[in-house]
Amino acid sequence: MALFTIGKLAKATDVKTPTIRFYEQIGLLPAPERTDSDRRMYGEDAVRRLAFIKHARQLGFPVEAIRSLLDLAGHPERSCAEANALAQDQLTAVESKIAQLETLRAELRRMVDAGCGAGSIGDCRVIESLSDHGLCAHDHAAPERTVPA
């Protein structure tokens, strides 16, 4: 079985060493074995687990959802319904963000199109719009988060 130092694990997974330490600290990655000189040594299971965590983070899953998914992955006899529900929750969150970004794009496009071009700042529609939210054509305030990311 191959063993990796934290640096080699970081290189193998393209995850920075402080991130690996953080994942250990919050319990997503189990504490590794240590050598007599107290160096962390990771096995292939850590490579696979860290790749799982990294991919889940790339898809935007919050830490607690990743914790639940890792727990599910460790119990292959359990129903897939829980994993599907977590993925559905993430899809809903992503679709909400996309809708918000589309609204932001429309508002920014409107601001730029109404801009004053080469005129003076005193006549600048961008500055004017940013100074008074009431001039905006869309409600683009970010929705309040109910679940921490």
N, C-alpha and C positions, 0 to 999 in steps of 0.2 A: 504494500500500500504506500503510495506516494505521500510524503508530508511536505507541507508548504509553510514557510515563514509568513508573517503578515505581509511583508513586501512582495513575496512571490504570489501569494493569494491575491493581493491587490492587482498585480500585473496580469495574472491569469483570468481575472474576472472584470478587469477595467473598472474597479471600484477603489476609491482612495482609502488609504489606511485610516484616516480619522473617521470615515464613514463606517468602516468595518468595526472599529472600536465602539462607535455609537450603537451600531446594531447589536453588539455584544451587551453593551450597557443597558439597553432597553429590552433585552431578552429575545430579539428576533434571531440572533445567531448565538448558539450555545458557547459558553466559555471553552476555549480550546485547551488541549493538553499543554503543559509547559515543560521545558527542558530544565535540567539542573541549574542552568544559568538564567532561568525564568523567561526564556524566549517562548513566544506563542508558536505552537505547531498545529497546523490544520490538516485534516484529511480530505479525501475526495468528497465526502459528504458535505463539508463546508463549502467546497467549490459549487456543488449543485445547489445547495440551499441559498448561497449568496447570489447565484445566477437567477434563481427563482425570485428572490427579494428584489433584485435589480430590475428584472422584467416587470414585476408587479408595480414598482415605483414608476417605471417608464410609462406604464398605462394609467398612472395617476391614482392608484389605490392608496388610500390612507393607511397609516401604520397599523391601526387596529384591525382593519380588514385583512391586511397581510398576515397579521398574527392569527386571525381566524382561518385564513386559507392554509397557512402552514400547519395548523392543528388538523384541519381536514385532510391535508395531504399525508399526514402521519397516521391516518385511520382509513385505509382504503375500503373498508367494509361499510363505511357510512354513506348515507344518501348524498347524491350530487346536488340535491335541491338547495342546500345551504350555499354551496359554491356558486350556483346559478343566481341565487338571490343577491349575493355580494357583487357578482359581475353586473347584474341588472341595476343595482344601486349605483355602481360606478358609471355605467352607461347613461343613466338618468342625469347624474352630475355633469358628465361631459356634454351631453346635449344641452343642458342648461347653460353651461359656459359658452358653448358655440352660439347659442341664441343671444347671449349677452354680448359676445364679441361682434356678432353681426350688427347689433344695435349700435355698438361703439363705432364700428366702421362707418355705418350710415351717418352718424352724427359728425364724425370727423370729416367725412367727405363733404357734408353740407357746409361745415365750417370753412374748409379749404376752398370750396367753390364760391363761397360768399366773401372770401378774403379780399383785401384791398390791393393785392399785387404789390406794386412798387410804391404805393402811397405811404404816408407817415403812420407811425404807431397810433397817433390820435384818431385815425380813421380805420384802424385795423379791426376787421370783424372777428378774427380769431381771438384777439385779446378781449374784445367786447363780449363774445360768447363765453369765454372762460371766466369772465368777471361776473356774469349774471346767468345762473343756471336756468332761469325762466325763459331765456332766449333760445334754449335748446328745443329742437323739434321732437326729440325722443326721450323717454325715461331710460336713462342708461346707468343709473345708480346700481352698484353691485348688490345683489340680494344678500341679506344677512345669512351667515352660516349658522346652521343649527347643529352640525356635527363637526368637531375639530378634524382638520386634515391630518 
